[in-house]
Amino acid sequence: MPVKSALKSRIIDEKDKKILHVLQENGREQLNKIAKKVGLSIDSTHKRIKVMIEKGIFHPTILVDPRVIGFPLIADIKIKLKNVSQKALDDFISHLKKHPRCIELLSIMGDYDFTLVLIAKDGDELEKLSTEIRQKYKDLIDEWKSNLVLKTHKFEEYLLE
């Protein structure tokens, strides 16, 4: 059944969802196999993937398990800010985005303003990282609540139903 709107004007349709599902199972799946699973031509499948990347629907990447590459400690930190000026906020975000041990930084709603995920080789390094950030932004950080991640049960998989 033909779709009434052009691919560039749609968010995602059922074929796009199927493509995303296949790529989530195996991000290195061959284009011809994706096309076959989805029921499209190779060219249509390639075009859809390219457009979804251009729209920012997904970013081709790999997922690395920090524990396997020598970072057994993963800390999920909730941060509440105070005295927030735009300049201070921009500096804080920029610093953490560039930080080599910060693997996630999310603005959140609720009791806290950010979730920060830090990785470390050991307890000493985690303490040093935490202290460094807290000291650098002591006038901005109101609360800092740390939790160690014990095990990852699900990571970056979206069921698009």
Summary of the structure (lengths in Angstrom):
residues: 161
radius of gyration: 20.4
end to end distance: 19.3
largest distance: 59.9
contacts: 373
relative contact order: 0.15
helix: 39%
strand: 19%
